[in-house]
């Protein structure tokens, strides 16, 4: 009587491999349990944020939104600092956000809290708000993006 293999993909070189996980060199896919591949820009932004040096002197680049998403997906606590930095770049129209097409694309790929954080300071600046009020607006954007978008409109 022949014994059927319960896992036909098992074969030479599969000992110790977790099935469903990517093979070495394959992309990790959307599985949050899968090991994440290195991403130089995400790693750079995380280091800068952790050192307190992610500020207006660091120019945003194309695909920084994807780097932010990767940090959030990894569960990296520094992604909120990257959110604040990206919102500031959008509000200031600095870095790659200076280009209107790039700014539109960035806004479409960022979560509501970041979009609200970027929109509200610009709206408050039009009313002549002072710096302390802008700091409050940033906290409001994190707490209630829907209300913040309504205020910014």
Z-matrix of the N, CA and C atoms (Angstrom, degrees):
N
C 1 1.448
C 2 1.522 1 108.51
N 3 1.309 2 116.45 1 126.75
C 4 1.464 3 121.99 2 -179.09
C 5 1.518 4 109.89 3 -82.93
N 6 1.318 5 116.00 4 140.05
C 7 1.459 6 121.27 5 178.22
C 8 1.523 7 107.87 6 -97.08
N 9 1.325 8 115.68 7 125.17
C 10 1.469 9 119.02 8 179.09
C 11 1.518 10 108.71 9 -78.46
N 12 1.299 11 114.10 10 140.89
C 13 1.458 12 119.91 11 175.05
C 14 1.527 13 108.39 12 -75.43
N 15 1.334 14 119.15 13 125.13
C 16 1.462 15 119.68 14 179.58
C 17 1.532 16 112.26 15 -69.38
N 18 1.304 17 117.04 16 -24.88
C 19 1.457 18 121.50 17 -179.13
C 20 1.518 19 108.04 18 -126.96
N 21 1.336 20 118.44 19 92.23
C 22 1.455 21 119.77 20 -175.22
C 23 1.522 22 113.63 21 -62.18
N 24 1.348 23 117.82 22 -20.94
C 25 1.454 24 117.98 23 -179.38
C 26 1.523 25 112.83 24 -76.17
N 27 1.355 26 116.45 25 -9.36
C 28 1.455 27 118.69 26 177.41
C 29 1.517 28 109.23 27 -71.03
N 30 1.246 29 115.15 28 139.66
C 31 1.448 30 120.51 29 179.59
C 32 1.507 31 108.72 30 -172.41
N 33 1.311 32 117.38 31 -164.77
C 34 1.457 33 119.16 32 -179.99
C 35 1.533 34 110.92 33 -58.85
N 36 1.303 35 115.94 34 135.74
C 37 1.466 36 120.87 35 176.18
C 38 1.513 37 114.07 36 84.64
N 39 1.328 38 117.71 37 8.81
C 40 1.460 39 118.70 38 -179.04
C 41 1.515 40 113.03 39 -104.56
N 42 1.318 41 117.96 40 -2.81
C 43 1.457 42 120.57 41 -178.60
C 44 1.527 43 109.78 42 -60.08
N 45 1.312 44 116.24 43 130.11
C 46 1.460 45 121.21 44 176.98
C 47 1.521 46 113.75 45 83.63
N 48 1.335 47 117.63 46 -4.77
C 49 1.461 48 119.28 47 -179.09
C 50 1.519 49 109.01 48 -84.67
N 51 1.317 50 116.84 49 137.84
C 52 1.450 51 122.17 50 177.31
C 53 1.516 52 107.30 51 -83.36
N 54 1.321 53 116.18 52 120.83
C 55 1.458 54 119.34 53 -177.91
C 56 1.514 55 109.91 54 -74.70
N 57 1.302 56 115.06 55 138.63
C 58 1.452 57 121.63 56 -174.25
C 59 1.522 58 110.42 57 99.02
N 60 1.326 59 117.69 58 -21.70
C 61 1.465 60 121.27 59 176.52
C 62 1.522 61 107.95 60 -84.21
N 63 1.322 62 116.91 61 152.28
C 64 1.463 63 118.84 62 -179.08
C 65 1.521 64 111.60 63 -67.28
N 66 1.303 65 115.31 64 150.13
C 67 1.460 66 119.82 65 173.61
C 68 1.524 67 108.03 66 -74.05
N 69 1.320 68 117.61 67 159.50
C 70 1.466 69 119.54 68 178.23
C 71 1.524 70 110.41 69 -53.97
N 72 1.340 71 114.66 70 130.23
C 73 1.461 72 120.37 71 179.33
C 74 1.513 73 113.67 72 92.26
N 75 1.335 74 118.26 73 -10.77
C 76 1.461 75 121.30 74 177.72
C 77 1.524 76 108.82 75 -90.08
N 78 1.352 77 117.61 76 149.67
C 79 1.468 78 119.03 77 177.38
C 80 1.528 79 110.66 78 -64.83
N 81 1.315 80 115.54 79 150.84
C 82 1.459 81 121.36 80 -176.50
C 83 1.524 82 112.55 81 -71.71
N 84 1.307 83 120.02 82 -24.70
C 85 1.454 84 122.57 83 -179.57
C 86 1.517 85 111.46 84 76.93
N 87 1.332 86 117.00 85 -155.31
C 88 1.457 87 121.57 86 -175.91
C 89 1.519 88 113.73 87 -96.86
N 90 1.312 89 118.21 88 2.81
C 91 1.449 90 121.11 89 -178.50
C 92 1.527 91 109.43 90 -73.15
N 93 1.357 92 118.53 91 114.80
C 94 1.469 93 119.83 92 -177.40
C 95 1.518 94 112.95 93 -65.06
N 96 1.341 95 117.27 94 -18.44
C 97 1.468 96 119.89 95 178.50
C 98 1.518 97 111.73 96 -82.36
N 99 1.331 98 116.39 97 -14.90
C 100 1.458 99 120.52 98 -177.31
C 101 1.523 100 109.69 99 -71.12
N 102 1.307 101 117.21 100 147.92
C 103 1.470 102 119.21 101 178.82
C 104 1.520 103 109.57 102 -65.19
N 105 1.324 104 116.51 103 137.80
C 106 1.460 105 119.02 104 -179.86
C 107 1.524 106 109.28 105 -87.41
N 108 1.294 107 113.83 106 143.41
C 109 1.452 108 120.04 107 179.63
C 110 1.519 109 109.26 108 -80.78
N 111 1.308 110 118.32 109 153.56
C 112 1.459 111 120.19 110 179.25
C 113 1.530 112 110.83 111 -62.80
N 114 1.293 113 116.43 112 143.08
C 115 1.455 114 123.05 113 177.60
C 116 1.526 115 105.88 114 -135.44
N 117 1.336 116 118.20 115 102.51
C 118 1.461 117 120.57 116 -172.14
C 119 1.525 118 114.46 117 -54.07
N 120 1.335 119 118.86 118 -42.44
C 121 1.462 120 119.80 119 -177.66
C 122 1.529 121 110.86 120 -69.97
N 123 1.328 122 118.02 121 -40.73
C 124 1.463 123 119.99 122 177.77
C 125 1.523 124 109.83 123 -61.69
N 126 1.322 125 116.24 124 -42.88
C 127 1.460 126 120.20 125 178.93
C 128 1.529 127 111.03 126 -63.93
N 129 1.334 128 116.53 127 -40.70
C 130 1.470 129 120.78 128 179.04
C 131 1.525 130 110.90 129 -63.54
N 132 1.337 131 116.92 130 -45.76
C 133 1.463 132 120.10 131 179.79
C 134 1.531 133 110.92 132 -64.12
N 135 1.326 134 117.31 133 -38.03
C 136 1.463 135 120.64 134 178.54
C 137 1.527 136 111.18 135 -63.73
N 138 1.322 137 116.38 136 -42.62
C 139 1.470 138 120.05 137 179.54
C 140 1.533 139 110.23 138 -65.02
N 141 1.332 140 116.84 139 -45.10
C 142 1.467 141 120.33 140 178.96
C 143 1.530 142 110.94 141 -61.86
N 144 1.329 143 116.65 142 -43.66
C 145 1.466 144 120.52 143 179.57
C 146 1.522 145 110.83 144 -63.95
N 147 1.310 146 116.58 145 -42.82
C 148 1.458 147 120.58 146 179.87
C 149 1.515 148 113.06 147 -64.74
N 150 1.338 149 116.14 148 -31.05
C 151 1.465 150 120.35 149 179.92
C 152 1.530 151 112.35 150 -88.51
N 153 1.344 152 116.77 151 -0.11
C 154 1.463 153 119.93 152 -179.26
C 155 1.518 154 113.08 153 74.11
N 156 1.331 155 117.27 154 21.12
C 157 1.464 156 120.51 155 -177.19
C 158 1.530 157 112.91 156 -111.57
N 159 1.325 158 117.68 157 12.61
C 160 1.457 159 120.67 158 177.33
C 161 1.525 160 106.81 159 -89.82
N 162 1.326 161 115.06 160 91.85
C 163 1.458 162 121.05 161 -175.60
C 164 1.520 163 109.53 162 -137.78
N 165 1.308 164 116.86 163 -164.59
C 166 1.470 165 121.46 164 -176.16
C 167 1.518 166 113.47 165 -66.13
N 168 1.327 167 117.28 166 -13.56
C 169 1.471 168 119.02 167 178.61
C 170 1.520 169 111.59 168 -77.75
N 171 1.338 170 117.59 169 -16.03
C 172 1.463 171 122.41 170 178.61
C 173 1.520 172 107.23 171 -95.90
N 174 1.322 173 116.85 172 116.74
C 175 1.462 174 120.63 173 -178.50
C 176 1.518 175 110.78 174 -79.38
N 177 1.326 176 115.10 175 138.96
C 178 1.460 177 118.97 176 175.22
C 179 1.519 178 109.09 177 -72.99
N 180 1.331 179 114.57 178 152.12
C 181 1.465 180 121.56 179 -178.62
C 182 1.524 181 109.57 180 -126.85
N 183 1.327 182 115.69 181 162.27
C 184 1.467 183 117.54 182 173.74
C 185 1.539 184 109.18 183 -57.88
N 186 1.282 185 116.50 184 142.61
C 187 1.468 186 124.93 185 178.30
C 188 1.528 187 113.37 186 76.55
N 189 1.326 188 118.93 187 9.60
C 190 1.465 189 119.39 188 173.92
C 191 1.526 190 110.90 189 -65.32
N 192 1.330 191 116.19 190 -27.44
C 193 1.457 192 119.95 191 177.20
C 194 1.534 193 110.02 192 -63.86
N 195 1.334 194 116.08 193 -39.55
C 196 1.467 195 120.18 194 177.89
C 197 1.527 196 110.31 195 -67.23
N 198 1.323 197 117.07 196 -37.09
C 199 1.466 198 120.68 197 177.04
C 200 1.524 199 109.67 198 -64.06
N 201 1.321 200 117.61 199 -40.31
C 202 1.462 201 122.64 200 177.10
C 203 1.528 202 110.48 201 -61.76
N 204 1.339 203 115.96 202 -44.83
C 205 1.465 204 120.25 203 179.04
C 206 1.525 205 110.91 204 -60.44
N 207 1.319 206 116.51 205 -40.82
C 208 1.458 207 120.74 206 179.96
C 209 1.531 208 110.88 207 -64.26
N 210 1.322 209 117.13 208 -42.11
C 211 1.470 210 120.01 209 177.43
C 212 1.525 211 110.63 210 -62.11
N 213 1.337 212 116.80 211 -41.75
C 214 1.465 213 120.43 212 178.73
C 215 1.528 214 110.14 213 -64.97
N 216 1.325 215 116.29 214 -41.70
C 217 1.460 216 120.88 215 179.86
C 218 1.528 217 111.03 216 -64.29
N 219 1.309 218 116.93 217 -36.80
C 220 1.467 219 121.21 218 178.04
C 221 1.525 220 112.03 219 -71.21
N 222 1.343 221 116.63 220 -16.42
C 223 1.451 222 120.47 221 -175.63
C 224 1.519 223 112.26 222 80.99
N 225 1.318 224 117.17 223 22.11
C 226 1.460 225 122.31 224 -179.31
C 227 1.532 226 108.91 225 -72.14
N 228 1.320 227 116.25 226 121.98
C 229 1.461 228 120.64 227 -176.83
C 230 1.530 229 112.91 228 -62.07
N 231 1.317 230 117.93 229 -17.86
C 232 1.469 231 120.35 230 -176.89
C 233 1.518 232 113.36 231 -81.70
N 234 1.328 233 118.17 232 -4.56
C 235 1.460 234 118.64 233 -177.28
C 236 1.528 235 111.61 234 -64.44
N 237 1.342 236 118.64 235 -27.39
C 238 1.465 237 119.95 236 178.43
C 239 1.525 238 110.90 237 -66.75
N 240 1.331 239 116.79 238 -32.40
C 241 1.471 240 119.69 239 175.61
C 242 1.525 241 110.17 240 -69.94
N 243 1.319 242 116.59 241 -35.28
C 244 1.461 243 120.83 242 175.85
C 245 1.524 244 109.23 243 -66.70
N 246 1.340 245 117.62 244 -37.79
C 247 1.469 246 121.33 245 175.41
C 248 1.520 247 110.88 246 -57.49
N 249 1.327 248 116.31 247 -48.48
C 250 1.466 249 120.63 248 -179.57
C 251 1.518 250 110.87 249 -61.18
N 252 1.318 251 116.55 250 -41.61
C 253 1.466 252 121.65 251 -179.65
C 254 1.526 253 110.73 252 -65.61
N 255 1.334 254 117.06 253 -44.15
C 256 1.462 255 120.01 254 178.54
C 257 1.525 256 110.98 255 -64.48
N 258 1.324 257 117.37 256 -40.57
C 259 1.465 258 120.76 257 178.19
C 260 1.520 259 110.68 258 -61.90
N 261 1.321 260 116.34 259 -40.95
C 262 1.470 261 119.96 260 178.73
C 263 1.525 262 110.76 261 -64.17
N 264 1.323 263 117.06 262 -42.00
C 265 1.466 264 120.81 263 178.64
C 266 1.529 265 110.63 264 -63.35
N 267 1.333 266 116.89 265 -39.59
C 268 1.463 267 119.87 266 176.94
C 269 1.519 268 111.18 267 -65.71
N 270 1.319 269 116.86 268 -44.03
C 271 1.463 270 120.97 269 -179.36
C 272 1.528 271 111.67 270 -65.10
N 273 1.335 272 116.30 271 -39.06
C 274 1.474 273 121.39 272 -178.56
C 275 1.519 274 113.09 273 -82.34
N 276 1.335 275 116.28 274 -13.48
C 277 1.475 276 121.56 275 -172.44
C 278 1.526 277 109.68 276 57.76
N 279 1.326 278 115.48 277 44.69
C 280 1.462 279 120.15 278 -179.02
C 281 1.524 280 110.79 279 -107.70
N 282 1.336 281 116.04 280 166.45
C 283 1.455 282 121.05 281 -178.97
C 284 1.514 283 110.80 282 61.57
N 285 1.314 284 116.81 283 -140.82
C 286 1.462 285 118.26 284 -179.21
C 287 1.528 286 111.46 285 -73.06
N 288 1.335 287 117.65 286 -10.62
C 289 1.465 288 120.97 287 176.04
C 290 1.523 289 112.60 288 -75.74
N 291 1.326 290 117.42 289 -4.63
C 292 1.463 291 120.37 290 176.27
C 293 1.520 292 111.07 291 -67.97
N 294 1.326 293 116.55 292 -28.34
C 295 1.462 294 121.34 293 178.64
C 296 1.529 295 108.73 294 -81.78
N 297 1.348 296 118.25 295 122.53
C 298 1.465 297 119.83 296 -177.81
C 299 1.528 298 113.77 297 -56.76
N 300 1.315 299 117.74 298 -38.43
C 301 1.477 300 119.81 299 179.68
C 302 1.527 301 110.60 300 -66.20
N 303 1.319 302 117.03 301 -41.32
C 304 1.469 303 120.78 302 178.48
C 305 1.525 304 110.12 303 -66.23
N 306 1.324 305 116.56 304 -38.39
C 307 1.458 306 120.74 305 179.13
C 308 1.536 307 110.50 306 -64.30
N 309 1.321 308 116.37 307 -43.03
C 310 1.468 309 120.44 308 178.68
C 311 1.527 310 110.64 309 -62.22
N 312 1.323 311 116.10 310 -43.56
C 313 1.469 312 120.00 311 178.84
C 314 1.524 313 110.68 312 -64.47
N 315 1.318 314 117.02 313 -40.77
C 316 1.469 315 121.05 314 -179.68
C 317 1.522 316 110.49 315 -64.59
N 318 1.321 317 116.86 316 -43.79
C 319 1.460 318 120.30 317 -179.02
C 320 1.520 319 110.17 318 -61.16
N 321 1.334 320 117.09 319 -38.26
C 322 1.453 321 120.36 320 -179.84
C 323 1.512 322 113.91 321 -68.49
N 324 1.317 323 118.06 322 -20.58
C 325 1.464 324 120.26 323 -176.52
C 326 1.528 325 113.64 324 -104.77
N 327 1.323 326 117.31 325 -0.73
C 328 1.463 327 120.28 326 -178.36
C 329 1.528 328 111.19 327 -100.04
N 330 1.328 329 117.50 328 152.11
C 331 1.464 330 120.15 329 179.22
C 332 1.534 331 111.09 330 -69.02
N 333 1.335 332 117.03 331 160.89
C 334 1.468 333 120.83 332 -177.44
C 335 1.519 334 114.52 333 -55.34
N 336 1.333 335 118.07 334 -35.77
C 337 1.474 336 119.10 335 -178.71
C 338 1.519 337 111.40 336 -62.92
N 339 1.326 338 117.05 337 -38.89
C 340 1.468 339 120.22 338 -179.46
C 341 1.526 340 109.93 339 -71.75
N 342 1.329 341 117.10 340 -41.46
C 343 1.467 342 120.22 341 178.18
C 344 1.518 343 110.77 342 -61.46
N 345 1.345 344 115.86 343 -43.06
C 346 1.458 345 119.93 344 179.48
C 347 1.522 346 110.65 345 -65.56
N 348 1.313 347 116.09 346 -41.98
C 349 1.469 348 120.93 347 178.98
C 350 1.523 349 110.54 348 -59.62
N 351 1.322 350 117.47 349 -34.79
C 352 1.463 351 121.30 350 179.19
C 353 1.521 352 111.58 351 -77.50
N 354 1.330 353 118.06 352 -36.84
C 355 1.469 354 121.29 353 -174.29
C 356 1.519 355 113.01 354 -77.34
N 357 1.308 356 117.96 355 -39.02
C 358 1.456 357 120.21 356 -173.47
C 359 1.527 358 113.88 357 -66.03
N 360 1.331 359 120.55 358 -45.36
C 361 1.469 360 118.03 359 178.38
C 362 1.531 361 112.74 360 -58.59
N 363 1.313 362 116.75 361 -36.87
C 364 1.467 363 119.51 362 178.13
C 365 1.525 364 110.30 363 -64.93
N 366 1.334 365 116.50 364 -41.91
C 367 1.464 366 119.69 365 178.51
C 368 1.529 367 110.76 366 -66.18
N 369 1.332 368 117.77 367 -41.62
C 370 1.462 369 120.64 368 178.63
C 371 1.521 370 111.71 369 -66.89
N 372 1.322 371 116.95 370 -36.28
C 373 1.465 372 120.07 371 179.03
C 374 1.527 373 110.41 372 -62.10
N 375 1.339 374 116.66 373 -34.98
C 376 1.473 375 119.73 374 177.87
C 377 1.522 376 111.33 375 -64.79
N 378 1.348 377 116.86 376 -24.61
C 379 1.464 378 120.10 377 -179.90
C 380 1.525 379 111.86 378 -91.66
N 381 1.328 380 117.71 379 -3.67
C 382 1.459 381 121.26 380 179.82
C 383 1.519 382 113.13 381 85.36
N 384 1.318 383 118.24 382 27.13
C 385 1.469 384 121.96 383 -179.88
C 386 1.523 385 110.90 384 -65.05
N 387 1.332 386 114.89 385 150.78
C 388 1.467 387 120.87 386 178.68
C 389 1.521 388 109.66 387 -90.26
N 390 1.353 389 116.53 388 169.49
C 391 1.465 390 121.85 389 -176.28
C 392 1.520 391 113.68 390 -56.83
N 393 1.329 392 119.22 391 -42.78
C 394 1.460 393 121.37 392 -179.83
C 395 1.520 394 111.73 393 -60.96
N 396 1.318 395 116.03 394 -35.89
C 397 1.462 396 119.92 395 178.00
C 398 1.526 397 110.69 396 -69.73
N 399 1.325 398 116.62 397 -32.74
C 400 1.461 399 119.70 398 178.01
C 401 1.527 400 110.69 399 -68.04
N 402 1.335 401 116.99 400 -36.78
C 403 1.465 402 120.19 401 177.15
C 404 1.530 403 110.15 402 -64.44
N 405 1.331 404 116.40 403 -41.43
C 406 1.459 405 120.26 404 176.10
C 407 1.523 406 110.49 405 -61.52
N 408 1.305 407 116.78 406 -39.76
C 409 1.470 408 121.17 407 179.88
C 410 1.526 409 110.72 408 -61.87
N 411 1.321 410 116.62 409 -37.50
C 412 1.467 411 120.02 410 178.65
C 413 1.526 412 110.13 411 -64.30
N 414 1.329 413 117.14 412 -41.02
C 415 1.471 414 119.97 413 178.08
C 416 1.527 415 110.80 414 -67.19
N 417 1.328 416 116.51 415 -38.47
C 418 1.460 417 120.41 416 177.41
C 419 1.524 418 110.60 417 -62.98
N 420 1.315 419 116.97 418 -40.43
C 421 1.466 420 120.93 419 -179.83
C 422 1.519 421 110.90 420 -61.10
N 423 1.311 422 117.44 421 -37.93
C 424 1.463 423 120.69 422 178.00
C 425 1.528 424 111.11 423 -69.79
N 426 1.333 425 116.63 424 -38.12
C 427 1.459 426 120.52 425 -174.45
C 428 1.525 427 113.15 426 -78.08
N 429 1.329 428 117.36 427 -41.22
C 430 1.465 429 119.67 428 -174.70
C 431 1.526 430 109.97 429 -144.87
N 432 1.342 431 117.27 430 84.64
C 433 1.457 432 119.86 431 -177.51
C 434 1.529 433 114.16 432 -62.48
N 435 1.325 434 117.72 433 -32.82
C 436 1.470 435 119.39 434 -178.89
C 437 1.538 436 109.92 435 -66.59
N 438 1.325 437 117.54 436 -44.90
C 439 1.458 438 120.73 437 177.88
C 440 1.524 439 110.45 438 -64.25
N 441 1.305 440 115.65 439 -38.72
C 442 1.456 441 120.08 440 -179.78
C 443 1.522 442 110.70 441 -64.40
N 444 1.316 443 117.93 442 -42.50
C 445 1.466 444 120.46 443 177.78
C 446 1.519 445 111.32 444 -63.23
N 447 1.339 446 116.27 445 -36.50
C 448 1.457 447 119.94 446 178.37
C 449 1.525 448 109.98 447 -65.90
N 450 1.330 449 117.47 448 -43.94
C 451 1.460 450 120.26 449 177.47
C 452 1.510 451 113.02 450 -63.75
N 453 1.316 452 116.15 451 -36.04
C 454 1.465 453 120.04 452 -177.08
C 455 1.529 454 111.90 453 -74.39
N 456 1.309 455 117.21 454 -22.45
C 457 1.478 456 120.46 455 -177.12
C 458 1.497 457 113.28 456 -70.20
